[in-house]
């Protein structure tokens, strides 16, 4: 069996394609998934470069998000059967309720083995059925980015008529745009180019602000009568956080998801503004299987199609990661087996 792994050095160039990885055999309550597609997340780059943590069990199969089909089941398995199309969970141990330290440590592609392999071994509890209208490449985009967006919006109490601000054109932001629009919300987006702005409008964004042309985009929103907003899907971190605080309404909600922007672009978080506006700030770390299943029902009901930028061959995984690293993508980058 083949698997892409970190063996001893943390870098994209040092990744190895292990052509003799052990083929998994399911025990009681376990399933083997024949992987058909894997999508990339920013966390994957952090892990591969050693920026997430270097205290990882090596060799480590990389990546967290896979879709495929059940190849074999162990004794006592009842939730799925061979041939069923499924996605794996980002955190196999987070089934329902709140997250725990144990569930967080189960996240695939870091302290637990990842999914960029021809077959993976999971608990039967750690898979969820793939919506029939999705391809494997589309389904592989869901476990991290889509569930994160769903969790963020739902924790914010999203309802029809709300206004949501999303940042950029990565997977979480685009899923948040699609899911918020399906719920009847108005979406304002920021992006770095007019070309991407046009694509965001095609997906349903009511307004798009080019943050390269308008570095003080919160002021541009105010002057344009676009805010304040009910929710912010905060991806930038310190580089954008204070502008998000200015853009959100009194008593509004900021879902703190990423730390992607250059920290030098922003000052230290303005806690006084957060205090005086009564803003609720919620850290979001993906979500549970229960959330995944609820999101799948919404995706099926509204026939939502994930936005994939490019699909690379399994053998070209390193090229896929290099392309993803450039940030040129719109939506998700996928590796197909």
HUFENJO-V546858 format. One record per pair of residues at least 12 apart in sequence whose ideal C-beta (glycine too) atoms are under 10 Angstrom apart, sorted by sequence separation. I is the first residue (numbers start at 1). J is the second residue. D is the distance in whole Angstrom. If there is no record, write none. Layout:
i: [I,I]
j: [J,J]
d: [D,D]
//
This chain:
i: [4,5,48,70,71,91,93,94,108,130,152,164,177,188,189,196,197,209,232,244,269,312,321,3,4,5,47,69,70,91,93,94,164,176,187,197,207,232,234,241,256,310,320,3,4,48,69,70,89,91,92,93,108,128,152,166,173,189,191,194,196,207,234,309,310,320,321,2,3,47,48,69,70,91,92,128,164,165,174,189,190,209,229,232,241,309,320,2,3,5,47,68,69,70,90,91,92,164,173,187,189,194,197,232,319,320,1,2,3,4,45,47,68,69,89,90,91,106,149,163,164,173,187,188,189,190,191,193,207,209,231,232,1,2,3,44,67,68,89,90,108,158,162,173,186,187,188,189,190,191,192,193,194,207,228,229,230,231,240,241,243,310,317,1,2,3,44,67,68,89,90,93,128,164,185,186,187,188,189,190,191,192,193,194,207,227,228,229,230,237,240,309,310,316,1,43,44,66,67,68,88,92,106,152,160,169,186,187,188,189,190,191,192,193,206,207,227,228,229,232,233,234,235,237,239,240,241,254,309,310,315,316,1,43,44,66,67,91,158,162,164,165,166,167,168,169,185,186,187,188,190,191,192,226,227,228,230,231,232,233,234,235,236,237,238,239,240,308,309,310,311,312,314,1,40,41,43,65,66,149,150,153,158,161,162,163,164,165,166,167,168,169,181,182,190,218,221,227,228,230,231,232,233,234,235,236,237,239,240,241,243,244,307,308,309,310,311,312,313,314,315,1,40,41,65,148,149,152,153,160,161,162,163,164,165,166,167,168,169,177,181,217,229,230,231,232,233,234,235,236,237,238,239,240,242,243,307,308,309,310,311,312,313,314,38,39,40,41,64,65,148,149,152,156,159,160,161,162,163,164,165,166,167,168,169,180,181,190,218,219,222,228,229,231,232,233,234,235,236,237,238,239,242,245,246,307,308,309,310,311,312,313,38,39,40,64,65,90,115,145,146,147,149,150,154,158,159,160,161,162,163,164,165,166,174,178,180,181,211,218,221,222,227,229,232,233,234,235,236,237,238,239,240,241,242,244,245,248,252,254,255,256,257,306,307,308,309,310,311,38,39,64,88,145,146,149,150,153,158,159,160,174,177,178,217,218,221,234,235,236,237,238,239,240,241,242,245,248,250,251,252,253,254,255,256,257,258,306,308,38,39,64,88,144,145,148,149,152,153,158,169,173,177,190,216,217,218,219,220,234,236,238,239,241,242,245,246,250,251,252,253,254,255,256,257,35,37,38,39,95,115,144,145,146,147,148,149,152,168,169,177,190,215,218,219,237,238,239,241,242,245,249,250,251,252,253,254,255,256,257,306,37,38,142,145,146,149,150,154,174,188,211,217,218,236,237,238,241,245,248,249,250,251,252,253,254,255,256,257,36,37,38,92,93,95,141,145,146,149,153,169,190,216,217,218,236,238,244,249,35,36,37,92,95,144,145,149,169,174,190,238,242,245,246,248,3,34,35,36,88,93,94,146,153,168,211,237,241,242,245,248,12,15,33,35,36,89,92,93,141,142,146,188,241,248,4,14,33,34,35,88,89,92,141,166,169,245,13,14,33,34,88,91,92,108,109,244,10,12,32,33,34,35,86,89,90,108,188,245,10,11,12,32,33,34,89,107,244,10,11,21,32,33,34,86,88,89,188,10,11,31,32,33,87,88,89,166,169,188,10,21,31,32,86,87,88,186,241,6,9,10,18,31,32,86,87,164,188,6,10,30,31,32,66,80,85,86,87,164,165,166,187,6,10,16,18,30,31,64,65,66,84,86,87,163,168,186,4,6,10,26,29,30,64,65,79,80,85,86,87,163,165,167,185,186,187,188,189,26,28,29,30,63,64,79,84,85,185,190,10,26,28,29,30,31,62,63,64,77,78,79,84,85,185,187,190,15,24,25,26,27,28,29,30,33,43,61,62,68,71,72,74,77,79,80,85,87,232,234,6,10,23,24,26,27,28,29,31,34,61,62,64,66,67,71,76,77,79,80,234,9,25,26,27,28,29,31,34,36,41,60,65,66,71,72,74,79,80,85,87,228,231,232,234,6,8,12,29,31,32,37,38,60,64,65,66,68,74,79,85,167,190,211,215,234,6,7,8,26,31,33,60,61,62,63,64,65,66,68,73,85,180,233,6,7,33,60,61,62,63,64,68,70,87,88,90,91,99,165,5,6,7,31,33,35,56,57,60,61,62,63,86,87,90,91,94,165,180,190,5,6,33,56,57,59,60,61,62,63,66,70,85,87,89,90,211,5,6,31,33,55,56,57,61,62,87,88,89,90,176,3,4,5,6,55,56,57,61,66,87,91,165,177,3,4,5,31,52,53,70,90,176,190,3,4,52,53,89,90,175,3,4,52,61,68,87,176,188,67,87,173,48,66,69,165,172,47,68,165,173,47,67,163,165,166,172,43,46,47,163,165,44,163,164,165,166,167,168,170,43,44,163,164,165,166,167,43,47,67,69,162,163,164,165,166,167,168,260,41,67,68,162,163,164,165,166,167,168,67,161,162,163,164,165,166,167,44,66,67,38,67,68,159,44,67,68,158,167,168,66,67,157,158,167,65,66,67,156,157,65,67,156,38,39,40,65,67,155,156,167,38,63,65,66,156,167,37,38,65,153,165,38,64,65,152,165,176,35,64,65,152,153,35,63,65,152,176,33,35,36,38,65,152,165,35,165,172,33,34,35,149,163,173,33,34,35,148,163,172,173,33,34,163,172,32,33,165,170,32,33,170,172,24,31,32,33,163,164,165,166,31,32,162,167,168,170,30,31,162,164,167,21,30,31,168,24,30,31,33,167,168,23,24,25,27,29,30,31,33,36,167,23,24,26,29,30,31,158,21,23,24,25,26,27,28,29,30,31,156,157,21,22,24,26,156,21,23,24,26,37,38,39,155,156,17,18,22,36,37,38,39,156,36,37,39,40,41,44,153,155,15,35,36,37,39,40,43,152,154,37,38,39,41,42,152,153,6,36,37,38,39,41,42,152,36,37,39,40,41,151,152,203,35,38,39,40,152,39,65,149,151,39,41,148,5,6,149,199,5,148,3,4,148,3,4,5,3,4,5,145,172,3,4,2,3,172,2,3,183,1,2,3,179,182,1,2,3,182,1,1,179,182,183,175,178,179,182,178,181,182,182,157,179,181,156,175,178,155,179,156,178,155,178,203,42,156,178,203,41,42,155,175,178,41,42,152,177,200,40,41,151,152,153,175,199,39,152,155,174,175,196,199,151,154,174,150,151,196,149,151,152,171,174,192,193,195,148,150,151,155,171,147,148,150,151,154,171,193,148,149,169,171,147,148,191,146,147,151,154,169,144,145,146,147,150,151,154,144,147,150,153,143,144,148,151,143,147,150,151,154,146,147,150,143,146,147,149,150,147,147,150,143,146,147,150,142,146,142,146,142,170,174,175,139,142,170,174,175,146,169,171,173,174,168,169,170,171,139,146,169,170,171,172,128,138,145,169,170,171,127,128,134,168,169,170,171,126,125,128,129,131,141,142,127,128,131,134,141,130,131,133,134,138,140,141,128,129,131,133,138,139,141,128,131,132,138,140,131,134,137,138,131,133,134,135,138,133,134,135,137,140,131,133,134,131,135,137,135,107,107,104,103,104,103,103,99,145,146,99,145,99,144,99,98,141,142,94,97,141,94,96,140,141,42,94,95,96,97,141,91,94,95,96,138,140,90,91,93,94,95,96,137,139,140,90,91,93,94,118,138,140,89,90,91,92,94,95,96,117,137,140,89,90,91,94,116,136,137,89,90,135,137,89,136,116,135,136,90,89,116,87,116,87,43,42,42,42,119,116,118,117,116,64,43,41,63,62,63,63,62,39,65,67,39,40,65,66,68,48,37,66,39,40,49,63,48,37,38,38,44,45,49,37,40,44,45,48,35,38,45,40,44,45,39,40,44,38,42,40,41,42,40,39,40,42,40,44,41,39,40,41,39,40,39,40,38,39,40,38,39,17,37,38,17,37,38,37,38,17,35,36,37,17,35,36,15,16,35,15,34,14,12,13,12,15,11,12,12,13,12,13,4,12,4,2,12,2,4,12,4,4,4,4,2]
j: [16,17,60,82,83,103,105,106,120,142,164,176,189,200,201,208,209,221,244,256,281,324,333,16,17,18,60,82,83,104,106,107,177,189,200,210,220,245,247,254,269,323,333,17,18,62,83,84,103,105,106,107,122,142,166,180,187,203,205,208,210,221,248,323,324,334,335,17,18,62,63,84,85,106,107,143,179,180,189,204,205,224,244,247,256,324,335,18,19,21,63,84,85,86,106,107,108,180,189,203,205,210,213,248,335,336,18,19,20,21,62,64,85,86,106,107,108,123,166,180,181,190,204,205,206,207,208,210,224,226,248,249,19,20,21,62,85,86,107,108,126,176,180,191,204,205,206,207,208,209,210,211,212,225,246,247,248,249,258,259,261,328,335,20,21,22,63,86,87,108,109,112,147,183,204,205,206,207,208,209,210,211,212,213,226,246,247,248,249,256,259,328,329,335,21,63,64,86,87,88,108,112,126,172,180,189,206,207,208,209,210,211,212,213,226,227,247,248,249,252,253,254,255,257,259,260,261,274,329,330,335,336,22,64,65,87,88,112,179,183,185,186,187,188,189,190,206,207,208,209,211,212,213,247,248,249,251,252,253,254,255,256,257,258,259,260,261,329,330,331,332,333,335,23,62,63,65,87,88,171,172,175,180,183,184,185,186,187,188,189,190,191,203,204,212,240,243,249,250,252,253,254,255,256,257,258,259,261,262,263,265,266,329,330,331,332,333,334,335,336,337,24,63,64,88,171,172,175,176,183,184,185,186,187,188,189,190,191,192,200,204,240,252,253,254,255,256,257,258,259,260,261,262,263,265,266,330,331,332,333,334,335,336,337,62,63,64,65,88,89,172,173,176,180,183,184,185,186,187,188,189,190,191,192,193,204,205,214,242,243,246,252,253,255,256,257,258,259,260,261,262,263,266,269,270,331,332,333,334,335,336,337,63,64,65,89,90,115,140,170,171,172,174,175,179,183,184,185,186,187,188,189,190,191,199,203,205,206,236,243,246,247,252,254,257,258,259,260,261,262,263,264,265,266,267,269,270,273,277,279,280,281,282,331,332,333,334,335,336,64,65,90,114,171,172,175,176,179,184,185,186,200,203,204,243,244,247,260,261,262,263,264,265,266,267,268,271,274,276,277,278,279,280,281,282,283,284,332,334,65,66,91,115,171,172,175,176,179,180,185,196,200,204,217,243,244,245,246,247,261,263,265,266,268,269,272,273,277,278,279,280,281,282,283,284,63,65,66,67,123,143,172,173,174,175,176,177,180,196,197,205,218,243,246,247,265,266,267,269,270,273,277,278,279,280,281,282,283,284,285,334,66,67,171,174,175,178,179,183,203,217,240,246,247,265,266,267,270,274,277,278,279,280,281,282,283,284,285,286,66,67,68,122,123,125,171,175,176,179,183,199,220,246,247,248,266,268,274,279,66,67,68,123,126,175,176,180,200,205,221,269,273,276,277,279,35,66,67,68,120,125,126,178,185,200,243,269,273,274,277,280,45,48,66,68,69,122,125,126,174,175,179,221,274,281,38,48,67,68,69,122,123,126,175,200,203,279,48,49,68,69,123,126,127,143,144,279,46,48,68,69,70,71,122,125,126,144,224,281,47,48,49,69,70,71,126,144,281,48,49,59,70,71,72,124,126,127,226,49,50,70,71,72,126,127,128,205,208,227,50,61,71,72,126,127,128,226,281,47,50,51,59,72,73,127,128,205,229,48,52,72,73,74,108,122,127,128,129,206,207,208,229,49,53,59,61,73,74,107,108,109,127,129,130,206,211,229,48,50,54,70,73,74,108,109,123,124,129,130,131,207,209,211,229,230,231,232,233,71,73,74,75,108,109,124,129,130,230,235,56,72,74,75,76,77,108,109,110,123,124,125,130,131,231,233,236,62,71,72,73,74,75,76,77,80,90,108,109,115,118,119,121,124,126,127,132,134,279,281,54,58,71,72,74,75,76,77,79,82,109,110,112,114,115,119,124,125,127,128,282,58,74,75,76,77,78,80,83,85,90,109,114,115,120,121,123,128,129,134,136,277,280,281,283,56,58,62,79,81,82,87,88,110,114,115,116,118,124,129,135,217,240,261,265,284,57,58,59,77,82,84,111,112,113,114,115,116,117,119,124,136,231,284,58,59,85,112,113,114,115,116,120,122,139,140,142,143,151,217,58,59,60,84,86,88,109,110,113,114,115,116,139,140,143,144,147,218,233,243,59,60,87,110,111,113,114,115,116,117,120,124,139,141,143,144,265,60,61,86,88,110,111,112,116,117,142,143,144,145,231,59,60,61,62,111,112,113,117,122,143,147,221,233,60,61,62,88,109,110,127,147,233,247,61,62,110,111,147,148,233,62,63,111,120,127,146,235,247,127,147,233,109,127,130,226,233,109,130,227,235,110,130,226,228,229,235,107,110,111,227,229,109,228,229,230,231,232,233,235,109,110,229,230,231,232,233,110,114,134,136,229,230,231,232,233,234,235,327,109,135,136,230,231,232,233,234,235,236,136,230,231,232,233,234,235,236,114,136,137,109,138,139,230,116,139,140,230,239,240,139,140,230,231,240,139,140,141,230,231,140,142,231,114,115,116,141,143,231,232,243,115,140,142,143,233,244,115,116,143,231,243,117,143,144,231,244,255,115,144,145,232,233,116,144,146,233,257,115,117,118,120,147,234,247,118,248,255,117,118,119,233,247,257,118,119,120,233,248,257,258,119,120,249,258,119,120,252,257,120,121,258,260,113,120,121,122,252,253,254,255,121,122,252,257,258,260,121,122,253,255,258,113,122,123,260,117,123,124,126,260,261,117,118,119,121,123,124,125,127,130,261,118,119,121,124,125,126,253,117,119,120,121,122,123,124,125,126,127,252,253,118,119,121,123,253,119,121,122,124,135,136,137,253,254,116,117,121,135,136,137,138,255,136,137,139,140,141,144,253,255,116,136,137,138,140,141,144,253,255,139,140,141,143,144,254,255,109,139,140,141,142,144,145,255,140,141,143,144,145,255,256,307,140,143,144,145,257,145,171,255,257,146,148,255,113,114,257,307,114,257,113,114,258,114,115,116,115,116,117,257,284,116,117,116,117,286,117,118,298,117,118,119,295,298,118,119,120,299,119,120,298,301,302,295,298,299,302,299,302,303,304,280,302,304,280,299,302,280,304,282,304,282,305,330,170,284,306,331,170,171,284,304,307,171,172,282,307,330,171,172,282,283,284,306,330,171,284,287,306,307,328,331,284,287,307,284,285,330,284,286,287,306,309,327,328,330,284,286,287,291,307,284,285,287,288,291,308,330,286,287,307,309,286,287,330,286,287,291,294,309,285,286,287,288,291,292,295,286,289,292,295,286,287,291,294,287,291,294,295,298,291,292,295,289,292,293,295,296,294,295,298,292,295,296,299,292,296,295,299,296,324,330,331,296,299,327,331,332,304,327,329,331,332,327,328,329,330,299,306,329,330,331,332,289,299,306,330,331,332,289,290,296,330,331,332,333,289,289,292,293,295,305,306,292,293,296,299,306,296,297,299,300,304,306,307,295,296,298,300,305,306,308,296,299,300,306,308,300,303,306,307,301,303,304,305,308,304,305,306,308,311,303,305,306,304,308,311,311,285,286,285,285,286,286,288,285,331,332,286,332,287,332,288,288,331,332,285,288,332,286,288,332,333,235,287,288,289,290,334,285,288,289,290,332,334,285,286,288,289,290,291,332,334,335,286,287,289,290,314,334,336,286,287,288,289,291,292,293,314,334,337,287,288,289,292,314,334,335,288,289,334,336,289,336,317,336,337,292,292,320,292,321,296,258,258,259,260,337,335,337,337,337,286,286,286,317,317,320,321,321,306,332,334,308,309,334,335,337,318,308,337,311,312,321,335,321,311,312,314,320,321,325,314,317,321,322,325,314,317,324,320,324,325,320,321,325,320,324,323,324,325,324,324,325,327,329,333,332,331,332,333,332,333,333,334,333,334,335,334,335,314,334,335,315,335,336,336,337,317,335,336,337,318,336,337,317,318,337,318,337,318,317,318,318,321,318,319,320,321,321,322,314,322,315,314,324,315,317,325,318,320,321,335,337]
d: [7,8,9,5,9,5,8,7,8,9,9,7,6,10,8,8,8,7,4,9,9,9,8,9,6,5,8,8,6,7,4,9,8,9,8,6,10,8,10,8,10,7,6,8,8,6,6,5,10,9,5,9,9,9,10,8,10,9,9,9,9,8,9,9,9,8,9,6,5,7,9,6,8,5,8,9,9,10,9,10,10,8,9,6,8,9,5,7,9,8,9,10,5,6,9,5,7,5,7,9,4,6,10,5,10,10,8,5,9,10,10,9,7,7,9,6,8,10,9,9,9,9,6,7,9,10,6,7,7,8,7,10,8,8,4,6,7,7,9,7,9,10,8,9,9,5,6,7,7,8,7,10,9,10,8,6,8,9,9,9,10,9,5,8,7,9,5,7,8,8,9,9,10,9,10,9,6,5,5,5,6,6,7,8,5,8,6,6,6,8,10,8,7,8,5,9,7,9,5,8,7,7,8,8,10,8,5,8,7,7,8,7,5,9,8,10,5,6,7,7,10,5,9,9,8,9,9,8,4,10,9,10,7,7,9,7,8,9,8,8,5,10,6,10,8,9,10,8,9,7,5,9,9,9,8,4,9,7,7,9,6,9,9,6,7,8,5,9,5,9,9,7,6,5,10,8,10,8,5,8,10,9,6,10,8,7,7,8,7,8,7,6,8,9,10,9,9,7,7,6,5,5,5,5,6,7,3,3,10,10,9,10,10,9,5,9,8,7,7,7,10,8,7,6,8,8,5,10,6,6,7,5,5,5,5,5,5,6,8,7,4,9,7,7,8,7,9,6,4,7,6,7,5,10,10,7,7,6,6,6,5,5,7,5,9,8,9,7,8,10,5,8,7,10,7,3,7,7,8,7,7,8,8,8,9,9,8,9,8,9,8,7,9,7,9,6,7,8,6,6,9,6,6,8,9,3,5,6,7,7,7,8,5,9,8,9,7,10,9,7,7,10,8,7,9,5,8,7,8,9,7,9,8,9,9,6,10,9,9,4,9,8,10,10,10,9,9,5,3,9,4,7,7,6,6,10,6,10,7,6,9,6,9,7,7,8,8,10,5,9,5,5,10,3,8,4,8,6,9,8,10,8,6,7,6,8,6,10,8,9,7,9,4,6,9,8,9,9,9,7,8,7,7,8,7,8,9,6,5,6,8,9,6,8,5,8,4,9,6,6,5,9,6,5,7,10,8,8,10,10,9,8,4,9,7,10,7,5,5,6,5,5,6,5,5,10,9,5,8,10,9,8,9,9,9,9,8,10,9,9,6,10,9,4,10,10,5,10,5,5,5,8,6,7,7,8,7,8,7,9,9,7,8,9,8,5,8,6,9,7,10,8,10,5,8,8,8,8,6,7,10,8,8,10,7,10,5,10,10,8,5,9,6,8,6,6,6,9,6,7,7,9,9,8,9,8,7,10,9,5,6,7,6,8,10,9,8,7,10,9,7,7,10,9,6,10,10,8,4,7,9,9,9,8,10,9,9,10,9,7,9,8,7,7,4,7,8,7,8,9,8,8,7,9,10,9,9,9,5,9,6,9,3,8,9,10,6,10,10,5,5,10,8,9,9,9,9,10,6,10,7,8,9,9,8,10,9,10,9,8,7,8,10,6,4,5,9,9,6,6,9,7,7,9,10,6,7,6,6,8,5,5,9,10,6,7,8,10,8,3,8,8,4,9,7,8,9,9,8,9,8,7,7,8,4,6,10,6,6,9,9,5,8,8,10,10,6,8,10,10,10,9,10,10,8,8,8,7,6,8,10,8,6,6,8,9,9,10,9,6,9,9,4,4,8,10,6,7,6,9,10,9,8,10,9,10,10,10,9,10,6,9,8,4,5,7,4,8,9,9,5,5,8,9,6,9,5,8,9,7,7,8,9,8,9,9,7,9,8,6,5,5,6,7,9,9,9,6,9,10,9,9,5,10,6,8,9,9,8,10,9,10,9,4,8,5,6,8,10,7,9,9,9,9,6,8,10,7,9,10,10,8,9,10,8,9,6,10,8,9,8,9,4,10,10,10,9,8,9,9,9,10,10,10,7,6,10,10,9,9,10,10,8,6,7,8,9,8,9,10,9,8,9,8,9,10,6,8,8,9,10,9,10,9,5,6,10,9,8,7,7,8,9,6,5,10,9,5,5,5,9,8,10,5,9,9,9,10,9,8,6,8,9,6,9,10,9,7,4,8,4,9,7,5,10,10,9,9,9,4,5,9,6,7,9,7,7,5,9,6,9,7,9,6,5,10,6,8,8,6,10,7,9,6,9,6,6,10,9,9,9,10,5,6,9,10,8,5,9,6,9,8,9,10,7,7,10,9,7,8,7,5,10,5,6,6,8,8,9,9,9,8,10,8,9,10,9,8,10,10,6,9,10,9,9,7,6,9,8,6,5,6,8,9,10,6,8,9,10,7,5,6,8,6,9,9,8,9,7,7,9,4,7,7,8,6,8,8,8,8,8,5,5,5,5,7,6,9,9,9,7,4,8,8,7,9,4,8,5,9,6,10,7,9,8,6,8,9,8,10,8,9,9,9,4,8,8,10,9,9,4,9,7,6,9,6,8,7,8,6,8,4,9,10,9,7,8,9,9,9,6,10,7,7,9,8,10,5,4,7,10,9,7,5,8,7,8,6,6,8,9,8,8,10,9,6,9,8,6,10,10,10,9,6,6,8,9,10,7,6,7,10,9,10,6,6,9,10,6,9,7,9,9,7,5,5,10,10,7,8,8,10,9,9,6,6,10,10,9,10,8,8,10,9,9,8,6,6,10,10,8,10,7,8,7,9,6,5,9,8,9,10,10,10,9,6,7,10,7,10,8,8,6,6,6,10,8,9,6,6,7,8,9,10,10,8,9,6,9,7,8,10,4,9,4,9,9,9,9,8,10,8,8,9,10,8,10,9,4,9,9,6,4,4,9,10,10,9,10,7,9,9,8,8,4,9,7,9,10,7,6,4,9,9,10,8,10,8,4,10,8,5,9,4,8,9,8,10,6,8,9,7,9,10,8,10,6,8,9,9,9,10,9,9,9,9,8,8,8,6,9,8,9,8,10,8,9,4,9,10,9,7,7,9,3,10,7,7,8,7,5,9,7,6,5,9,9,8,6,10,7,8,9,9,10,8,4,9,9,10,6,10,9,9,8,9,8,9,7,7,5,5,8,10,7,10,8,9,9,9,7,9,8,7,9,8,9,9,9,9,9,10,10,7,6,7,5,9,8,8,10,9,6,9,5,10,8,6,9,7,9,8,10,9,10,9,6,10,4,10,8,10,8,7,8,7,10,10,5,9,9,9,5,7,9,10,4,5,8,9,10,9,9,8,6,9,9,6,9,8,10,8,9,9,10,9,6,7,9,10,10,5,4,10,8,10,8,9,10,6,8,7,6,10,9,7,9,8,8,8,10,8,9,9,8,8,5,9,9,9,9,9,8,9,10,8,10,10,7,8,9,6,10,6,10,9,5,8,5,9,10,9,10,7,8,9,7,7,5,8,10,10,7,10,6,6,8,4,8,9,8,9,9,9,8,10,7,10,7,6,8,6,7,6,7,5,9,5,10,8,9,10,6,9,9,7,9,7,9,6,10,9,8,7,9,9,6,10,9,8,7,10,9,10,8,6,9,9,8,7,8,10,7,8,8,9,9,7,4,8,5,8,9,9,7,6,7,8,7,8,5,5,4,9,6,9,6,10,7,7,9,9,10,8,5,8,10,9,8,8,8,9,8,8,9,9,10,9,9,5,10,9,10,9,10,8,9,9,8,10,10,6,5,7,6,9,9,9,7,10,8,10,9,10,7,9,7,10,7,6,9,9,9,9,10,8,8,10,9,9,9,9,9,8,10,9,10,8,10,9,9,10,9,10,8,7,8,10,8,10,7,9,9,9,7,10,9,9,8,7,6,8,6,10,7,10,9,8,9,9,9,5,10,9,9,9,10,9,10,7,9,5,5,7,7,10,5,7,7,8,9,6,5,7,7,8,5,8,8,9,7,7,9,10,6,7,10,5,6,8,9,9,7,6,8,10,9,10,10,5,9,8,6,10,7,10,9,5,7,8,10,9,9,9]
//
